[in-house]
Amino acid sequence: MAIYDGGPAFPTESTIGEPGKPGISARDYFAAHVQADDRLVKCVRAMDDTALEIFALHPTVEREERITEVDLEALALTNWLALPSEVAKVARRLELEARAIARVRFMQADAMLVERERTK
């Protein structure tokens, strides 16, 4: 399923109708302008390692009340205890946080696009 991107954020005569040259999409623009200290970003940073990894890397896994029923072994999660050093653990955590924050920002951008269409 194609993701609705809202079209070009700053369309011009020269970019309209030119395949491959639309510029940044409205979705990308909205995602880039979500506040870094946003409540959802703070929630991502507060997640434990397992929840963060599920959210960041497995977007199709159901995450509601039944999160404890997810087969964690089937998800091939990071073995945090086997990472060679604290530096490796921090690096892995930062990588997962970056992915999760990007996911949250695009979730917010998608909500902005839906609201924009609803209020037209």
N, CA, C and O atoms as CSV, one atom per row, in Angstrom:
chain,resi,resn,atom,element,x,y,z
A,1,MET,N,N,0.842,-1.171,0.000
A,1,MET,CA,C,0.000,0.000,0.000
A,1,MET,C,C,0.891,1.239,0.000
A,1,MET,O,O,1.777,1.368,0.844
A,2,ALA,N,N,0.662,2.132,-0.925
A,2,ALA,CA,C,1.446,3.356,-1.019
A,2,ALA,C,C,1.067,4.305,0.114
A,2,ALA,O,O,-0.104,4.426,0.476
A,3,ILE,N,N,2.065,4.969,0.661
A,3,ILE,CA,C,1.832,5.928,1.739
A,3,ILE,C,C,1.497,7.274,1.116
A,3,ILE,O,O,2.217,7.762,0.246
A,4,TYR,N,N,0.399,7.869,1.567
A,4,TYR,CA,C,0.008,9.194,1.086
A,4,TYR,C,C,0.995,10.202,1.649
A,4,TYR,O,O,1.156,10.307,2.865
A,5,ASP,N,N,1.662,10.949,0.763
A,5,ASP,CA,C,2.677,11.890,1.223
A,5,ASP,C,C,2.237,13.350,1.146
A,5,ASP,O,O,3.016,14.237,1.493
A,6,GLY,N,N,1.026,13.618,0.708
A,6,GLY,CA,C,0.523,14.984,0.663
A,6,GLY,C,C,0.987,15.799,-0.518
A,6,GLY,O,O,0.634,16.973,-0.632
A,7,GLY,N,N,1.772,15.208,-1.403
A,7,GLY,CA,C,2.285,15.941,-2.555
A,7,GLY,C,C,3.452,16.826,-2.166
A,7,GLY,O,O,3.909,16.804,-1.023
A,8,PRO,N,N,3.937,17.616,-3.137
A,8,PRO,CA,C,5.082,18.482,-2.849
A,8,PRO,C,C,4.754,19.512,-1.781
A,8,PRO,O,O,3.664,20.084,-1.784
A,9,ALA,N,N,5.685,19.753,-0.868
A,9,ALA,CA,C,5.481,20.747,0.187
A,9,ALA,C,C,5.538,22.159,-0.387
A,9,ALA,O,O,4.818,23.047,0.069
A,10,PHE,N,N,6.382,22.363,-1.374
A,10,PHE,CA,C,6.550,23.680,-1.974
A,10,PHE,C,C,6.513,23.554,-3.494
A,10,PHE,O,O,7.534,23.737,-4.157
A,11,PRO,N,N,5.336,23.241,-4.053
A,11,PRO,CA,C,5.279,23.034,-5.495
A,11,PRO,C,C,5.567,24.325,-6.266
A,11,PRO,O,O,5.214,25.425,-5.840
A,12,THR,N,N,6.212,24.150,-7.398
A,12,THR,CA,C,6.448,25.273,-8.295
A,12,THR,C,C,6.044,24.845,-9.691
A,12,THR,O,O,5.838,23.659,-9.948
A,13,GLU,N,N,5.933,25.787,-10.573
A,13,GLU,CA,C,5.581,25.481,-11.959
A,13,GLU,C,C,6.548,24.463,-12.548
A,13,GLU,O,O,6.152,23.586,-13.315
A,14,SER,N,N,7.835,24.589,-12.177
A,14,SER,CA,C,8.836,23.709,-12.783
A,14,SER,C,C,8.804,22.285,-12.227
A,14,SER,O,O,9.275,21.360,-12.889
A,15,THR,N,N,8.258,22.091,-11.028
A,15,THR,CA,C,8.264,20.739,-10.455
A,15,THR,C,C,6.945,20.009,-10.668
A,15,THR,O,O,6.915,18.779,-10.628
A,16,ILE,N,N,5.861,20.731,-10.892
A,16,ILE,CA,C,4.566,20.072,-11.075
A,16,ILE,C,C,4.589,19.310,-12.389
A,16,ILE,O,O,4.879,19.873,-13.445
A,17,GLY,N,N,4.285,18.038,-12.311
A,17,GLY,CA,C,4.207,17.211,-13.507
A,17,GLY,C,C,5.535,16.663,-13.979
A,17,GLY,O,O,5.565,15.905,-14.949
A,18,GLU,N,N,6.625,17.010,-13.340
A,18,GLU,CA,C,7.927,16.466,-13.722
A,18,GLU,C,C,8.234,15.268,-12.844
A,18,GLU,O,O,8.550,15.432,-11.666
A,19,PRO,N,N,8.147,14.055,-13.401
A,19,PRO,CA,C,8.425,12.872,-12.589
A,19,PRO,C,C,9.845,12.899,-12.034
A,19,PRO,O,O,10.794,13.252,-12.733
A,20,GLY,N,N,9.971,12.523,-10.774
A,20,GLY,CA,C,11.279,12.446,-10.151
A,20,GLY,C,C,11.821,13.763,-9.641
A,20,GLY,O,O,12.927,13.790,-9.102
A,21,LYS,N,N,11.083,14.868,-9.786
A,21,LYS,CA,C,11.563,16.169,-9.318
A,21,LYS,C,C,10.502,16.927,-8.527
A,21,LYS,O,O,10.338,18.132,-8.715
A,22,PRO,N,N,9.778,16.236,-7.644
A,22,PRO,CA,C,8.726,16.956,-6.930
A,22,PRO,C,C,9.224,17.738,-5.719
A,22,PRO,O,O,8.463,18.518,-5.146
A,23,GLY,N,N,10.471,17.552,-5.318
A,23,GLY,CA,C,10.959,18.197,-4.105
A,23,GLY,C,C,10.499,17.422,-2.884
A,23,GLY,O,O,10.011,16.297,-2.999
A,24,ILE,N,N,10.655,18.022,-1.724
A,24,ILE,CA,C,10.263,17.373,-0.471
A,24,ILE,C,C,8.739,17.254,-0.407
A,24,ILE,O,O,8.013,18.159,-0.817
A,25,SER,N,N,8.274,16.125,0.111
A,25,SER,CA,C,6.830,15.939,0.240
A,25,SER,C,C,6.326,16.649,1.488
A,25,SER,O,O,7.098,16.943,2.401
A,26,ALA,N,N,5.041,16.920,1.520
A,26,ALA,CA,C,4.434,17.519,2.710
A,26,ALA,C,C,4.635,16.612,3.915
A,26,ALA,O,O,4.856,17.101,5.024
A,27,ARG,N,N,4.562,15.295,3.716
A,27,ARG,CA,C,4.756,14.341,4.807
A,27,ARG,C,C,6.159,14.463,5.395
A,27,ARG,O,O,6.324,14.504,6.614
A,28,ASP,N,N,7.171,14.519,4.525
A,28,ASP,CA,C,8.544,14.678,4.990
A,28,ASP,C,C,8.731,16.016,5.708
A,28,ASP,O,O,9.413,16.086,6.731
A,29,TYR,N,N,8.132,17.062,5.176
A,29,TYR,CA,C,8.233,18.390,5.790
A,29,TYR,C,C,7.625,18.379,7.197
A,29,TYR,O,O,8.230,18.865,8.152
A,30,PHE,N,N,6.409,17.813,7.304
A,30,PHE,CA,C,5.760,17.750,8.613
A,30,PHE,C,C,6.608,16.937,9.594
A,30,PHE,O,O,6.800,17.348,10.738
A,31,ALA,N,N,7.115,15.782,9.146
A,31,ALA,CA,C,7.903,14.914,10.023
A,31,ALA,C,C,9.180,15.617,10.494
A,31,ALA,O,O,9.603,15.447,11.637
A,32,ALA,N,N,9.776,16.391,9.620
A,32,ALA,CA,C,11.018,17.091,9.972
A,32,ALA,C,C,10.784,18.201,10.987
A,32,ALA,O,O,11.717,18.612,11.676
A,33,HIS,N,N,9.564,18.688,11.088
A,33,HIS,CA,C,9.296,19.827,11.959
A,33,HIS,C,C,8.589,19.469,13.266
A,33,HIS,O,O,8.130,20.358,13.983
A,34,VAL,N,N,8.498,18.184,13.578
A,34,VAL,CA,C,7.956,17.771,14.863
A,34,VAL,C,C,8.990,18.156,15.931
A,34,VAL,O,O,10.190,17.966,15.734
A,35,GLN,N,N,8.533,18.679,17.024
A,35,GLN,CA,C,9.431,19.130,18.087
A,35,GLN,C,C,10.219,17.958,18.672
A,35,GLN,O,O,9.658,16.893,18.930
A,36,ALA,N,N,11.502,18.157,18.877
A,36,ALA,CA,C,12.372,17.107,19.422
A,36,ALA,C,C,12.016,16.771,20.871
A,36,ALA,O,O,12.279,15.657,21.323
A,37,ASP,N,N,11.421,17.715,21.606
A,37,ASP,CA,C,11.072,17.442,22.994
A,37,ASP,C,C,9.594,17.068,23.148
A,37,ASP,O,O,9.026,17.167,24.236
A,38,ASP,N,N,9.008,16.654,22.082
A,38,ASP,CA,C,7.614,16.245,22.045
A,38,ASP,C,C,7.348,15.117,23.040
A,38,ASP,O,O,8.237,14.313,23.318
A,39,ARG,N,N,6.131,15.055,23.576
A,39,ARG,CA,C,5.778,14.017,24.554
A,39,ARG,C,C,5.978,12.609,24.013
A,39,ARG,O,O,6.415,11.725,24.750
A,40,LEU,N,N,5.666,12.384,22.737
A,40,LEU,CA,C,5.835,11.047,22.176
A,40,LEU,C,C,7.304,10.651,22.106
A,40,LEU,O,O,7.650,9.492,22.331
A,41,VAL,N,N,8.157,11.602,21.797
A,41,VAL,CA,C,9.592,11.326,21.772
A,41,VAL,C,C,10.072,10.981,23.184
A,41,VAL,O,O,10.894,10.082,23.362
A,42,LYS,N,N,9.562,11.691,24.175
A,42,LYS,CA,C,9.922,11.381,25.561
A,42,LYS,C,C,9.457,9.975,25.938
A,42,LYS,O,O,10.147,9.268,26.673
A,43,CYS,N,N,8.306,9.577,25.443
A,43,CYS,CA,C,7.821,8.208,25.701
A,43,CYS,C,C,8.761,7.179,25.082
A,43,CYS,O,O,9.056,6.155,25.698
A,44,VAL,N,N,9.229,7.449,23.867
A,44,VAL,CA,C,10.174,6.538,23.216
A,44,VAL,C,C,11.421,6.385,24.079
A,44,VAL,O,O,11.903,5.272,24.291
A,45,ARG,N,N,11.932,7.488,24.568
A,45,ARG,CA,C,13.162,7.446,25.364
A,45,ARG,C,C,12.948,6.741,26.703
A,45,ARG,O,O,13.904,6.251,27.303
A,46,ALA,N,N,11.713,6.687,27.168
A,46,ALA,CA,C,11.414,6.034,28.446
A,46,ALA,C,C,11.140,4.534,28.300
A,46,ALA,O,O,11.049,3.833,29.307
A,47,MET,N,N,11.008,4.032,27.079
A,47,MET,CA,C,10.714,2.609,26.873
A,47,MET,C,C,11.874,1.743,27.341
A,47,MET,O,O,13.040,2.125,27.243
A,48,ASP,N,N,11.523,0.555,27.859
A,48,ASP,CA,C,12.600,-0.383,28.170
A,48,ASP,C,C,13.141,-0.932,26.851
A,48,ASP,O,O,12.529,-0.741,25.801
A,49,ASP,N,N,14.273,-1.604,26.904
A,49,ASP,CA,C,14.961,-2.035,25.693
A,49,ASP,C,C,14.099,-2.917,24.795
A,49,ASP,O,O,14.085,-2.730,23.578
A,50,THR,N,N,13.385,-3.869,25.374
A,50,THR,CA,C,12.570,-4.786,24.580
A,50,THR,C,C,11.416,-4.054,23.903
A,50,THR,O,O,11.187,-4.240,22.708
A,51,ALA,N,N,10.692,-3.231,24.643
A,51,ALA,CA,C,9.578,-2.488,24.056
A,51,ALA,C,C,10.064,-1.557,22.957
A,51,ALA,O,O,9.416,-1.425,21.919
A,52,LEU,N,N,11.194,-0.916,23.179
A,52,LEU,CA,C,11.754,-0.015,22.183
A,52,LEU,C,C,12.094,-0.762,20.907
A,52,LEU,O,O,11.790,-0.296,19.809
A,53,GLU,N,N,12.720,-1.911,21.049
A,53,GLU,CA,C,13.099,-2.689,19.865
A,53,GLU,C,C,11.869,-3.172,19.098
A,53,GLU,O,O,11.855,-3.134,17.868
A,54,ILE,N,N,10.850,-3.619,19.803
A,54,ILE,CA,C,9.616,-4.049,19.132
A,54,ILE,C,C,8.999,-2.886,18.376
A,54,ILE,O,O,8.606,-3.037,17.220
A,55,PHE,N,N,8.909,-1.731,19.015
A,55,PHE,CA,C,8.304,-0.560,18.372
A,55,PHE,C,C,9.121,-0.098,17.176
A,55,PHE,O,O,8.559,0.222,16.129
A,56,ALA,N,N,10.445,-0.059,17.322
A,56,ALA,CA,C,11.311,0.476,16.269
A,56,ALA,C,C,11.459,-0.449,15.074
A,56,ALA,O,O,11.500,0.014,13.934
A,57,LEU,N,N,11.540,-1.744,15.318
A,57,LEU,CA,C,11.906,-2.680,14.255
A,57,LEU,C,C,10.780,-3.577,13.765
A,57,LEU,O,O,10.908,-4.195,12.709
A,58,HIS,N,N,9.686,-3.663,14.502
A,58,HIS,CA,C,8.619,-4.596,14.145
A,58,HIS,C,C,7.273,-3.880,14.110
A,58,HIS,O,O,6.429,-4.100,14.979
A,59,PRO,N,N,7.067,-3.021,13.103
A,59,PRO,CA,C,5.854,-2.189,13.085
A,59,PRO,C,C,4.553,-2.954,12.894
A,59,PRO,O,O,3.481,-2.387,13.106
A,60,THR,N,N,4.611,-4.218,12.503
A,60,THR,CA,C,3.371,-4.955,12.299
A,60,THR,C,C,2.933,-5.732,13.530
A,60,THR,O,O,1.843,-6.304,13.547
A,61,VAL,N,N,3.769,-5.758,14.556
A,61,VAL,CA,C,3.426,-6.490,15.773
A,61,VAL,C,C,2.384,-5.696,16.556
A,61,VAL,O,O,2.513,-4.485,16.735
A,62,GLU,N,N,1.365,-6.387,17.011
A,62,GLU,CA,C,0.338,-5.736,17.824
A,62,GLU,C,C,0.939,-5.302,19.149
A,62,GLU,O,O,1.585,-6.100,19.829
A,63,ARG,N,N,0.732,-4.039,19.523
A,63,ARG,CA,C,1.380,-3.491,20.710
A,63,ARG,C,C,0.423,-3.089,21.811
A,63,ARG,O,O,0.822,-2.338,22.701
A,64,GLU,N,N,-0.783,-3.536,21.799
A,64,GLU,CA,C,-1.729,-3.064,22.814
A,64,GLU,C,C,-1.647,-3.932,24.056
A,64,GLU,O,O,-0.549,-4.293,24.479
A,65,GLU,N,N,-2.778,-4.277,24.647
A,65,GLU,CA,C,-2.785,-5.027,25.894
A,65,GLU,C,C,-2.071,-6.370,25.784
A,65,GLU,O,O,-1.557,-6.872,26.783
A,66,ARG,N,N,-2.030,-6.950,24.612
A,66,ARG,CA,C,-1.489,-8.295,24.459
A,66,ARG,C,C,-0.009,-8.308,24.120
A,66,ARG,O,O,0.488,-9.310,23.606
A,67,ILE,N,N,0.712,-7.222,24.394
A,67,ILE,CA,C,2.135,-7.167,24.069
A,67,ILE,C,C,2.903,-8.298,24.736
A,67,ILE,O,O,3.892,-8.774,24.180
A,68,THR,N,N,2.477,-8.736,25.904
A,68,THR,CA,C,3.187,-9.811,26.595
A,68,THR,C,C,2.986,-11.155,25.914
A,68,THR,O,O,3.718,-12.104,26.194
A,69,GLU,N,N,2.001,-11.251,25.020
A,69,GLU,CA,C,1.766,-12.504,24.309
A,69,GLU,C,C,2.644,-12.649,23.064
A,69,GLU,O,O,2.683,-13.719,22.457
A,70,VAL,N,N,3.347,-11.584,22.681
A,70,VAL,CA,C,4.189,-11.629,21.494
A,70,VAL,C,C,5.325,-12.617,21.711
A,70,VAL,O,O,5.944,-12.636,22.775
A,71,ASP,N,N,5.598,-13.429,20.712
A,71,ASP,CA,C,6.687,-14.393,20.792
A,71,ASP,C,C,7.999,-13.636,20.580
A,71,ASP,O,O,8.419,-13.409,19.445
A,72,LEU,N,N,8.635,-13.250,21.680
A,72,LEU,CA,C,9.839,-12.424,21.600
A,72,LEU,C,C,10.988,-13.138,20.899
A,72,LEU,O,O,11.783,-12.493,20.216
A,73,GLU,N,N,11.091,-14.437,21.050
A,73,GLU,CA,C,12.166,-15.180,20.390
A,73,GLU,C,C,12.010,-15.132,18.879
A,73,GLU,O,O,13.005,-15.065,18.157
A,74,ALA,N,N,10.773,-15.166,18.390
A,74,ALA,CA,C,10.535,-15.136,16.949
A,74,ALA,C,C,10.898,-13.781,16.347
A,74,ALA,O,O,11.114,-13.679,15.139
A,75,LEU,N,N,10.965,-12.746,17.174
A,75,LEU,CA,C,11.292,-11.417,16.663
A,75,LEU,C,C,12.790,-11.200,16.500
A,75,LEU,O,O,13.198,-10.178,15.949
A,76,ALA,N,N,13.606,-12.112,16.952
A,76,ALA,CA,C,15.063,-11.992,16.866
A,76,ALA,C,C,15.549,-10.698,17.500
A,76,ALA,O,O,16.249,-9.904,16.872
A,77,LEU,N,N,15.168,-10.499,18.747
A,77,LEU,CA,C,15.564,-9.296,19.463
A,77,LEU,C,C,17.039,-9.342,19.854
A,77,LEU,O,O,17.647,-10.409,19.934
A,78,THR,N,N,17.589,-8.172,20.093
A,78,THR,CA,C,18.979,-8.061,20.518
A,78,THR,C,C,19.174,-8.762,21.862
A,78,THR,O,O,18.364,-8.607,22.777
A,79,ASN,N,N,20.233,-9.516,21.968
A,79,ASN,CA,C,20.609,-10.097,23.260
A,79,ASN,C,C,21.480,-9.053,23.956
A,79,ASN,O,O,22.697,-9.015,23.772
A,80,TRP,N,N,20.836,-8.214,24.754
A,80,TRP,CA,C,21.517,-7.082,25.385
A,80,TRP,C,C,22.663,-7.525,26.281
A,80,TRP,O,O,23.685,-6.843,26.364
A,81,LEU,N,N,22.504,-8.652,26.946
A,81,LEU,CA,C,23.553,-9.126,27.842
A,81,LEU,C,C,24.784,-9.618,27.078
A,81,LEU,O,O,25.886,-9.657,27.625
A,82,ALA,N,N,24.587,-9.995,25.809
A,82,ALA,CA,C,25.702,-10.507,25.013
A,82,ALA,C,C,26.475,-9.400,24.293
A,82,ALA,O,O,27.522,-9.667,23.703
A,83,LEU,N,N,25.976,-8.165,24.334
A,83,LEU,CA,C,26.718,-7.084,23.685
A,83,LEU,C,C,28.058,-6.917,24.401
A,83,LEU,O,O,28.115,-6.993,25.628
A,84,PRO,N,N,29.138,-6.691,23.645
A,84,PRO,CA,C,30.487,-6.766,24.225
A,84,PRO,C,C,30.852,-5.680,25.229
A,84,PRO,O,O,31.777,-5.868,26.019
A,85,SER,N,N,30.161,-4.562,25.219
A,85,SER,CA,C,30.547,-3.490,26.147
A,85,SER,C,C,29.374,-2.559,26.392
A,85,SER,O,O,28.353,-2.613,25.705
A,86,GLU,N,N,29.546,-1.711,27.383
A,86,GLU,CA,C,28.524,-0.688,27.655
A,86,GLU,C,C,28.397,0.257,26.464
A,86,GLU,O,O,27.304,0.739,26.165
A,87,VAL,N,N,29.507,0.521,25.789
A,87,VAL,CA,C,29.480,1.389,24.605
A,87,VAL,C,C,28.601,0.760,23.521
A,87,VAL,O,O,27.820,1.458,22.876
A,88,ALA,N,N,28.724,-0.543,23.321
A,88,ALA,CA,C,27.899,-1.240,22.334
A,88,ALA,C,C,26.429,-1.177,22.720
A,88,ALA,O,O,25.565,-1.029,21.856
A,89,LYS,N,N,26.144,-1.289,24.003
A,89,LYS,CA,C,24.759,-1.208,24.475
A,89,LYS,C,C,24.182,0.185,24.232
A,89,LYS,O,O,23.045,0.323,23.780
A,90,VAL,N,N,24.968,1.207,24.535
A,90,VAL,CA,C,24.509,2.580,24.311
A,90,VAL,C,C,24.318,2.836,22.819
A,90,VAL,O,O,23.337,3.463,22.418
A,91,ALA,N,N,25.242,2.358,22.000
A,91,ALA,CA,C,25.127,2.551,20.550
A,91,ALA,C,C,23.870,1.877,20.013
A,91,ALA,O,O,23.159,2.458,19.193
A,92,ARG,N,N,23.591,0.660,20.468
A,92,ARG,CA,C,22.387,-0.062,20.030
A,92,ARG,C,C,21.139,0.674,20.489
A,92,ARG,O,O,20.185,0.819,19.724
A,93,ARG,N,N,21.138,1.138,21.728
A,93,ARG,CA,C,19.995,1.872,22.266
A,93,ARG,C,C,19.754,3.151,21.461
A,93,ARG,O,O,18.608,3.459,21.134
A,94,LEU,N,N,20.796,3.888,21.140
A,94,LEU,CA,C,20.651,5.124,20.360
A,94,LEU,C,C,20.133,4.842,18.947
A,94,LEU,O,O,19.324,5.601,18.415
A,95,GLU,N,N,20.605,3.745,18.344
A,95,GLU,CA,C,20.118,3.357,17.016
A,95,GLU,C,C,18.615,3.070,17.063
A,95,GLU,O,O,17.862,3.529,16.204
A,96,LEU,N,N,18.190,2.316,18.064
A,96,LEU,CA,C,16.772,1.984,18.196
A,96,LEU,C,C,15.939,3.224,18.503
A,96,LEU,O,O,14.847,3.382,17.957
A,97,GLU,N,N,16.439,4.104,19.368
A,97,GLU,CA,C,15.715,5.338,19.664
A,97,GLU,C,C,15.551,6.181,18.408
A,97,GLU,O,O,14.479,6.740,18.177
A,98,ALA,N,N,16.588,6.280,17.600
A,98,ALA,CA,C,16.506,7.071,16.364
A,98,ALA,C,C,15.438,6.510,15.432
A,98,ALA,O,O,14.652,7.264,14.856
A,99,ARG,N,N,15.409,5.182,15.283
A,99,ARG,CA,C,14.380,4.565,14.433
A,99,ARG,C,C,12.979,4.796,14.989
A,99,ARG,O,O,12.050,5.113,14.247
A,100,ALA,N,N,12.839,4.634,16.302
A,100,ALA,CA,C,11.527,4.807,16.925
A,100,ALA,C,C,11.067,6.266,16.838
A,100,ALA,O,O,9.892,6.529,16.584
A,101,ILE,N,N,11.975,7.203,17.045
A,101,ILE,CA,C,11.615,8.618,16.954
A,101,ILE,C,C,11.217,8.970,15.531
A,101,ILE,O,O,10.262,9.719,15.323
A,102,ALA,N,N,11.932,8.443,14.554
A,102,ALA,CA,C,11.548,8.676,13.155
A,102,ALA,C,C,10.146,8.122,12.899
A,102,ALA,O,O,9.333,8.760,12.230
A,103,ARG,N,N,9.871,6.941,13.429
A,103,ARG,CA,C,8.549,6.334,13.262
A,103,ARG,C,C,7.462,7.197,13.896
A,103,ARG,O,O,6.398,7.389,13.307
A,104,VAL,N,N,7.725,7.718,15.096
A,104,VAL,CA,C,6.766,8.587,15.779
A,104,VAL,C,C,6.535,9.860,14.961
A,104,VAL,O,O,5.400,10.310,14.812
A,105,ARG,N,N,7.610,10.430,14.439
A,105,ARG,CA,C,7.466,11.657,13.653
A,105,ARG,C,C,6.632,11.428,12.404
A,105,ARG,O,O,5.814,12.276,12.048
A,106,PHE,N,N,6.820,10.299,11.732
A,106,PHE,CA,C,6.003,10.018,10.557
A,106,PHE,C,C,4.560,9.696,10.938
A,106,PHE,O,O,3.640,9.986,10.172
A,107,MET,N,N,4.353,9.100,12.112
A,107,MET,CA,C,2.979,8.882,12.583
A,107,MET,C,C,2.281,10.231,12.763
A,107,MET,O,O,1.120,10.390,12.387
A,108,GLN,N,N,2.998,11.201,13.340
A,108,GLN,CA,C,2.430,12.530,13.539
A,108,GLN,C,C,2.206,13.232,12.200
A,108,GLN,O,O,1.184,13.891,12.008
A,109,ALA,N,N,3.151,13.093,11.282
A,109,ALA,CA,C,2.985,13.704,9.957
A,109,ALA,C,C,1.761,13.127,9.255
A,109,ALA,O,O,1.004,13.867,8.627
A,110,ASP,N,N,1.561,11.812,9.355
A,110,ASP,CA,C,0.384,11.179,8.753
A,110,ASP,C,C,-0.900,11.737,9.366
A,110,ASP,O,O,-1.877,11.978,8.656
A,111,ALA,N,N,-0.897,11.941,10.690
A,111,ALA,CA,C,-2.072,12.517,11.357
A,111,ALA,C,C,-2.316,13.946,10.876
A,111,ALA,O,O,-3.465,14.353,10.702
A,112,MET,N,N,-1.246,14.707,10.660
A,112,MET,CA,C,-1.393,16.074,10.147
A,112,MET,C,C,-2.000,16.077,8.748
A,112,MET,O,O,-2.853,16.908,8.436
A,113,LEU,N,N,-1.557,15.144,7.911
A,113,LEU,CA,C,-2.111,15.054,6.550
A,113,LEU,C,C,-3.592,14.681,6.570
A,113,LEU,O,O,-4.382,15.229,5.802
A,114,VAL,N,N,-3.966,13.756,7.440
A,114,VAL,CA,C,-5.374,13.367,7.562
A,114,VAL,C,C,-6.200,14.567,8.009
A,114,VAL,O,O,-7.269,14.834,7.459
A,115,GLU,N,N,-5.701,15.283,9.001
A,115,GLU,CA,C,-6.434,16.461,9.495
A,115,GLU,C,C,-6.516,17.550,8.431
A,115,GLU,O,O,-7.542,18.217,8.300
A,116,ARG,N,N,-5.455,17.727,7.685
A,116,ARG,CA,C,-5.454,18.733,6.609
A,116,ARG,C,C,-6.511,18.403,5.564
A,116,ARG,O,O,-7.237,19.286,5.108
A,117,GLU,N,N,-6.596,17.122,5.183
A,117,GLU,CA,C,-7.613,16.697,4.211
A,117,GLU,C,C,-9.029,16.828,4.774
A,117,GLU,O,O,-9.958,17.188,4.051
A,118,ARG,N,N,-9.190,16.531,6.074
A,118,ARG,CA,C,-10.490,16.579,6.716
A,118,ARG,C,C,-11.040,18.012,6.769
A,118,ARG,O,O,-12.249,18.222,6.664
A,119,THR,N,N,-10.156,18.980,6.930
A,119,THR,CA,C,-10.593,20.362,7.104
A,119,THR,C,C,-10.631,21.165,5.808
A,119,THR,O,O,-10.913,22.363,5.836
A,120,LYS,N,N,-10.354,20.531,4.683
A,120,LYS,CA,C,-10.406,21.237,3.389
A,120,LYS,C,C,-11.825,21.589,3.015
A,120,LYS,O,O,-12.057,22.184,1.962
